[in-house]
Each structure stands twice: as C-alpha cells, then as structure tokens.
Amino acid sequence: MTRQGAREERVPDRLTWWDTLWRVGVALLLGGTFWVFTVATLFPEPDMEPGPARGLWLIAIDPALGLLAAGLLPFRRRWPLTITTITTLLTGASTVAAGAQTIILTSLATRQRWREILPVTVLTAAMGLVASRFLYPEPEPLPLWVEILLNLLVVSVIVAVGYSIGSRRALVRSWVDRAQTAEAEQRARVAQARAGERTRIAREMHDVLAHRISLVTMHSGVLAYREDLPEEERREAITAIDTNARAALTDLREVLGVLREEQGSGPLRPQSTVADLAELLDEARSAGTRVTLDDAGLDLTSLPETTGRTAYRVVQEGLTNARKHAPGAAVLVTLAGRPGGQLEVVVVNPRSVTAPVAVPGSGLGLLGLTERVELAGGRLQHGWTPGEQHRLAVWLPWTA
C-alpha cells in the first residue's frame, strides 16, 4: 500500500510549463545570437548601411518570423513533423527563426525515426543555402560544396544530440517501468503474505473457539444429565458455561475481524433477505431491466431467515439470467404462499428480440441455486414454457 501524501512520480518525458518556458527562452536567445552574427557579417564597418528593403526585412520581418517560430515551439510534440517542417522553411527567410528550429529539430531527433529525420535534415541544409546565397549573401562566399558540407555537419551535430537525448529518455522510461513493476509485485507479495497470515490466525482462533464450544457443551451436558449435583458444582458448571460462552463470542468477533477485507472499514453487512427485495429491484431497474413485483400483499415478516435469504437469491439469479440472456425483456417476479405451507417464488421473462449480452460467467449459477434450495428443504424448476417464456420457479417451506 502506498504511503499517503507521497510525491507523485514524474514521467521523464512529460514537460511542465517551466520546461516549455525556458526552451522558448533559449530559442529566442539562439535566434538573437544568429541575428547579431548575421548583421556583423554583412556590415563589418560602422558606416555601412543596408538598403531600404533589406533594412526593413532585417530589422522588422526577420525578428517577426523568428517570434512566430518560437511561438510554434510548444506544439512540436503534438505535430512534430509538421512544426519542424514549417520552422525549417522559416529559416530560409529569417535568421532569428533558426534558434527555434534548432530546438525543434533536436526534439524531432529524440523520436529516433529516420524516415522523419533524413528529409528534414536535407531541408534544413537547403534552407541554410537559401539564406546564405539569396537572403543575406556574403561579400566573399565560400565554395558551394564547402558550404553544403558545413551545413550538413552542423545539422548532423544537432540530430546526434537529439538522438542521444531520446536514447536517454527511453532508458529512464524503462527504469521507471521496471521500478513500478517491482513496486506492484512487492505490494502483491505483501498482500499475499497478509492474507496468508490472516488465514493462519483464523485457523488458530478456530481451534480455540472449538475448544471453548466443546467446554460449553460438556458442562451443559453435565447439568442436563446430573440432577444430583451439589449446589457448589452446579454453580461452577454454570459459571464455566457463561465464561466460555462470552469468550467464544469474543473469539468469534476476532475471527470475523481477521477475515474481513483489509479495505473494509464498516461493520459486516448481514446477508440480504426478501426484506431487501425492493433495493434489488431498484438496482435492476436502474440497469435498464423492466421488473414488476407481484407479492399479493404477503406479510413476509414471519418468514424464516434461511428461507428469506434463499428466496432473495432466487430472485437475484433470475434477474441476472434475464439480463444476460434476454436483455430488454420485461421480468415478472411473483411471490405467493402462506405460513405453515410453502413460499412460491416465480421469475418469468419472455425471449429477447435483441442478441444476448456477452457477459462472462461461470455457468454454474442455477446449479449452485439448486443446491441451496435443496439444502433449505425446497425444490426448483426452470425452463421454457410453451408460450416462449423462461420460468424459474422455487418452492420453499414456510414454517408457521
């Protein structure tokens, strides 16, 4: 069981708002650095001034496109290839966008999918040539093959860094999965050990309880067959019966407490009887079953507890079978009988017009119910009537 208030484990590849914020900041810082380097390369002398068109592009449009690329950075994980392609195309018209494109390309490489990495690598190198040859041409450009080689080298370094980060994340993720699996197995072993210990304690207490009951039986038998006992011995026997009976009740409570579910915090609920039929029928109706109860105004308060529990189970099993094998069909539950005679419980439902619901089950419900009814001294019948209705009928003794 996990400790309450424990800090939630962080998924290694899940980003927080701070993780996204500092990445955007780094992208803008890189873009600004590239922009300053470009200005210094194009205008090495202080008295050199760009033309009106180039000046407008360099001062206004280039930074605006860079801000647009930085704004796309938080969406790189939702649409990785699309965002990477867009920002790569922006680098052909903006040096500031190269900062965000570097971060986004690194993120794409962490996915370790070469069918995505290779096309974007070629596109990035091509956009680098467009920027250096047409957007901001240098006064003394390098040979074309040298520039292509340098662009591919820089992009390869970026891809290698991203690929390495992806490998690290996969390794950390595997560590987290193994740790969670180990913790789950440990919890299962602890639960199994606790269940085994509870069972062992219950067996030991069962032996103690049987011993106390045997003492009660022995002393009560002495009192029943020995009417000539002295008063002192008779009082000792009564005291022993009272003491062992109280101790047996205490032991029984402890046994029930040991065998209770670990999560159970309330008292043990008694088994349901026919007095709880209304709740059972309401639950069935809330699940979509049309149920009608015809009890003919019977007073079921004098019904024996064992008979009441059995009757409840009959109705419960009938509703379960109707819901599984005849979904949507109306169900009629009939109770009839009198004290001193029999209680008749009948559950009837027609065939369903829809396909039966594929509900997993043991297939032993009616067999177990038949055994329960016979142990209660009753009898059970079930099957289809000539009117294409399934009828589950049970007759149980109703002692006065």
C-alpha positions in Angstrom: 0.0 0.0 0.0 1.4 3.4 -1.0 2.1 6.0 1.6 -0.5 8.8 1.7 0.8 12.2 0.7 3.7 10.7 -1.2 5.0 12.8 -4.1 3.7 11.7 -7.4 6.4 10.3 -9.7 7.1 12.4 -12.6 7.1 10.9 -16.1 10.5 11.5 -17.6 9.3 12.8 -21.0 6.4 15.0 -19.7 7.1 18.7 -19.8 5.9 21.3 -17.2 5.2 24.9 -18.0 8.6 25.8 -16.8 10.3 23.3 -19.1 8.5 24.9 -22.1 9.2 28.4 -21.0 13.0 28.0 -20.7 13.1 26.2 -24.1 11.4 29.2 -25.7 13.8 31.5 -23.9 16.8 29.5 -25.2 15.3 29.5 -28.8 15.0 33.3 -28.7 18.5 33.7 -27.3 19.9 31.5 -30.0 17.9 33.3 -32.7 19.1 36.7 -31.4 22.7 35.5 -31.4 22.4 34.3 -35.0 20.8 37.6 -36.0 23.6 39.6 -34.4 26.2 37.4 -36.1 24.5 37.9 -39.5 24.4 41.7 -39.0 28.1 41.7 -38.0 29.0 39.6 -41.1 27.0 41.7 -43.6 28.0 45.1 -42.2 31.5 44.8 -40.7 32.1 48.6 -41.0 30.2 51.1 -38.8 29.5 53.4 -41.7 27.9 50.7 -43.8 24.1 50.9 -44.1 21.6 48.4 -45.7 19.3 49.4 -48.4 15.6 50.3 -47.5 14.2 46.9 -48.5 16.9 44.8 -46.8 16.9 47.1 -43.8 13.1 46.6 -43.3 13.5 42.9 -43.7 16.4 42.7 -41.3 15.0 44.9 -38.6 11.3 44.0 -38.7 10.3 41.0 -40.8 13.2 38.7 -39.8 12.6 39.1 -36.0 8.8 38.8 -36.5 9.3 35.4 -38.3 11.6 34.4 -35.5 8.9 35.1 -32.9 6.4 33.1 -35.0 8.8 30.2 -35.0 9.3 30.5 -31.2 5.5 30.5 -30.8 5.3 27.2 -32.6 7.8 25.6 -30.3 5.3 24.5 -27.6 3.3 22.5 -30.3 6.3 20.4 -31.5 5.2 17.3 -29.6 1.7 17.4 -30.8 2.6 17.8 -34.5 6.3 17.0 -34.6 7.0 16.7 -38.3 4.6 19.5 -39.3 6.0 22.0 -36.9 9.6 21.1 -37.8 8.9 21.5 -41.5 7.3 24.9 -41.0 10.1 26.3 -38.8 12.7 24.9 -41.2 11.1 26.7 -44.1 11.0 29.9 -42.0 14.8 29.7 -41.5 15.1 30.4 -45.2 13.7 33.8 -44.6 14.7 34.5 -41.0 17.9 34.0 -39.1 16.1 34.5 -35.8 13.8 31.5 -36.6 17.0 29.3 -36.7 17.1 29.4 -32.9 13.6 27.8 -32.5 14.3 25.5 -35.4 17.4 24.2 -33.7 15.4 23.3 -30.6 12.5 21.8 -32.6 14.9 19.7 -34.8 16.5 18.4 -31.6 13.1 17.4 -30.3 12.3 15.6 -33.6 15.5 13.7 -33.4 14.6 12.4 -29.9 11.8 10.3 -31.6 14.6 8.3 -33.3 12.6 7.9 -36.6 14.9 8.2 -39.5 12.1 8.5 -42.1 11.4 11.8 -40.4 14.9 12.9 -39.6 16.5 12.4 -43.0 14.1 14.5 -45.1 14.2 17.3 -42.5 18.0 17.2 -42.4 18.2 17.7 -46.2 15.6 20.5 -46.0 17.5 22.3 -43.2 20.7 22.2 -45.2 18.9 23.5 -48.2 17.3 26.4 -46.3 20.7 27.3 -45.0 22.0 27.7 -48.5 18.9 29.8 -49.4 19.6 32.2 -46.5 23.3 32.5 -47.2 23.1 32.7 -51.0 19.9 34.8 -51.6 18.5 36.3 -48.3 21.7 37.6 -46.8 24.5 36.9 -49.4 28.0 37.3 -48.0 30.5 39.6 -49.8 33.0 36.7 -50.2 31.0 33.5 -50.1 32.6 30.1 -49.5 32.6 27.5 -52.3 29.3 25.8 -52.7 30.5 22.3 -51.8 32.2 23.6 -48.7 29.0 25.4 -47.6 26.9 22.3 -48.2 29.3 20.2 -46.2 29.3 22.7 -43.3 25.5 22.9 -43.2 25.2 19.1 -43.2 27.9 18.9 -40.4 26.0 21.4 -38.2 22.7 19.7 -38.8 24.2 16.3 -38.1 25.5 17.5 -34.7 22.0 18.8 -33.8 20.5 15.4 -34.8 23.1 13.5 -32.9 22.4 15.5 -29.7 18.6 14.9 -30.1 19.1 11.2 -30.8 21.2 10.9 -27.7 18.6 12.6 -25.6 15.9 10.3 -27.0 18.1 7.2 -26.0 18.5 8.6 -22.5 14.7 9.2 -22.2 14.0 5.7 -23.3 16.4 4.3 -20.8 15.0 6.4 -18.0 11.4 5.4 -19.0 12.4 1.7 -18.9 13.9 2.2 -15.4 10.6 3.9 -14.3 8.6 1.0 -15.7 10.8 -1.6 -14.0 10.5 0.3 -10.7 6.7 0.5 -11.0 6.5 -3.2 -11.9 8.8 -4.1 -8.9 6.7 -2.0 -6.6 3.4 -3.6 -7.8 4.9 -7.1 -7.4 6.1 -6.1 -3.9 2.6 -4.9 -3.0 1.2 -8.1 -4.3 3.6 -10.2 -2.2 2.8 -8.1 0.9 -0.9 -8.5 0.3 -0.5 -12.3 -0.2 1.6 -12.5 3.0 -1.0 -10.6 4.9 -3.8 -12.8 3.6 -1.8 -15.9 4.5 -1.2 -14.6 7.9 -4.9 -13.7 8.4 -5.8 -17.2 7.3 -3.3 -18.8 9.7 -4.5 -16.7 12.6 -8.1 -17.5 11.8 -7.3 -21.2 11.8 -5.6 -21.0 15.2 -8.5 -19.0 16.6 -10.9 -21.5 15.1 -9.2 -24.2 17.2 -9.5 -22.1 20.3 -13.2 -21.3 19.5 -13.9 -25.0 19.0 -12.3 -25.8 22.3 -14.4 -23.2 24.2 -17.6 -24.5 22.5 -16.7 -28.1 23.5 -16.3 -26.9 27.1 -19.8 -25.2 27.0 -21.3 -28.4 25.5 -19.6 -30.6 28.2 -20.8 -28.5 31.1 -24.3 -28.1 29.7 -24.5 -31.9 29.2 -23.5 -32.4 32.9 -26.2 -30.1 34.0 -28.8 -31.9 31.8 -28.0 -35.4 32.9 -26.8 -34.9 36.5 -29.7 -33.6 38.6 -28.0 -34.8 41.8 -25.0 -32.4 41.5 -24.2 -30.4 44.7 -25.0 -26.7 44.6 -21.4 -25.7 44.5 -20.6 -27.9 41.5 -23.7 -26.8 39.7 -22.7 -23.1 40.2 -19.2 -23.9 38.9 -20.6 -25.5 35.8 -22.9 -22.5 35.1 -20.0 -20.1 35.7 -17.8 -22.2 33.3 -20.6 -22.1 30.7 -21.0 -18.4 31.0 -17.3 -17.7 30.9 -16.6 -19.9 27.9 -19.7 -18.6 26.0 -18.6 -15.0 26.4 -15.0 -15.9 25.4 -16.3 -17.7 22.4 -18.3 -14.7 21.3 -15.1 -12.6 21.7 -13.1 -15.1 19.7 -15.8 -15.2 17.0 -15.7 -11.4 16.6 -11.9 -11.5 16.3 -12.2 -14.3 13.7 -14.6 -12.2 11.7 -12.3 -9.1 12.0 -9.3 -11.1 10.8 -11.2 -12.5 7.8 -12.6 -9.1 6.8 -11.3 -7.4 3.7 -8.4 -5.1 4.5 -10.1 -2.1 2.9 -13.3 -2.7 4.8 -13.9 0.0 7.4 -17.5 -0.5 8.3 -19.4 -3.3 10.1 -20.0 -6.5 8.2 -23.3 -6.4 6.3 -25.8 -9.1 7.0 -26.9 -11.3 4.2 -29.9 -10.0 2.2 -33.4 -11.4 2.6 -36.7 -10.9 1.0 -37.0 -7.7 3.0 -34.3 -6.3 0.7 -36.1 -7.2 -2.5 -37.1 -3.5 -3.1 -33.5 -2.5 -3.2 -32.6 -5.4 -5.5 -35.4 -4.5 -7.9 -34.5 -0.8 -7.9 -30.9 -1.7 -8.8 -32.2 -3.9 -11.7 -34.4 -1.0 -12.9 -31.6 1.4 -12.8 -29.6 -1.0 -15.0 -32.4 -0.9 -17.6 -34.4 -4.0 -16.7 -38.2 -3.7 -16.6 -39.2 -5.5 -13.5 -42.7 -6.0 -11.9 -43.2 -7.5 -8.5 -46.5 -9.2 -7.6 -46.4 -10.2 -3.9 -50.2 -10.4 -3.4 -49.8 -8.3 -0.2 -47.9 -11.1 1.6 -46.7 -10.5 5.1 -43.2 -11.8 5.0 -42.1 -10.9 8.5 -42.8 -14.4 9.8 -40.7 -16.0 7.1 -37.7 -17.9 8.5 -34.4 -16.2 7.9 -32.9 -19.1 6.0 -35.9 -19.2 3.7 -35.8 -15.4 3.2 -32.2 -15.5 2.2 -32.8 -18.3 -0.3 -35.8 -16.5 -1.8 -33.7 -13.4 -2.3 -31.0 -15.4 -4.1 -33.7 -17.0 -6.3 -34.9 -13.5 -7.5 -31.3 -12.3 -7.8 -30.3 -15.2 -10.0 -33.5 -14.9 -12.1 -32.8 -11.2 -12.8 -29.2 -11.9 -13.6 -30.1 -14.6 -16.1 -32.8 -12.4 -17.7 -30.3 -9.5 -18.1 -27.7 -11.8 -19.6 -29.9 -14.0 -21.9 -32.9 -11.7 -22.6 -31.7 -8.1 -22.5 -34.6 -5.6 -22.7 -37.3 -8.2 -21.9 -39.8 -7.5 -19.1 -39.4 -9.6 -16.0 -42.3 -10.6 -13.7 -41.5 -11.7 -10.1 -44.3 -13.4 -8.2 -44.4 -14.3 -4.5 -47.2 -16.5 -3.2 -47.8 -18.8 -0.2 -48.8 -18.8 3.5 -47.3 -19.6 6.9 -47.4 -23.3 7.7 -47.3 -24.1 4.0 -44.9 -23.1 1.2 -43.4 -19.9 -0.3 -43.6 -19.9 -4.1 -41.1 -17.7 -5.9 -41.5 -17.4 -9.7 -39.4 -15.3 -12.1 -40.7 -15.2 -15.7 -39.3 -13.4 -18.7 -40.0 -13.8 -22.5 -37.4 -14.2 -25.2 -35.4 -11.1 -26.1 -35.7 -9.6 -29.6 -32.1 -8.4 -29.3 -28.9 -10.5 -29.2 -27.9 -11.8 -25.7 -25.3 -9.7 -23.9 -21.9 -11.4 -23.8 -21.4 -11.3 -20.0 -18.7 -13.6 -18.6 -19.8 -16.1 -16.0 -19.2 -19.4 -14.6 -22.3 -21.0 -16.0 -23.0 -22.7 -12.6 -25.5 -20.2 -11.2 -28.5 -22.4 -11.5 -26.6 -25.5 -10.2 -25.5 -23.6 -7.1 -29.0 -22.2 -6.7 -30.5 -25.7 -6.9 -28.1 -27.0 -4.2 -29.0 -24.0 -2.0 -32.8 -24.6 -2.5 -32.5 -28.3 -1.7 -30.5 -27.6 1.4 -33.3 -25.3 2.5 -35.8 -28.1 2.0 -37.3 -26.8 -1.2 -37.4 -27.7 -4.9 -36.6 -25.8 -8.1 -37.8 -25.9 -11.7 -36.6 -23.9 -14.7 -37.1 -23.9 -18.4 -39.0 -22.6 -21.3 -42.8 -22.8 -21.4 -44.9 -23.4 -24.5 -45.6 -19.6 -24.5 -41.9 -18.9 -25.2 -41.3 -17.7 -21.7 -38.5 -18.7 -19.4 -39.8 -19.7 -16.0 -37.8 -20.1 -12.8 -39.9 -21.5 -10.0 -38.9 -22.4 -6.5 -41.0 -23.8 -3.6 -39.6 -23.3 -0.1 -41.0 -24.4 3.3 -42.7 -21.6 5.3 -42.9 -22.8 8.9 -45.5 -21.0 11.0 
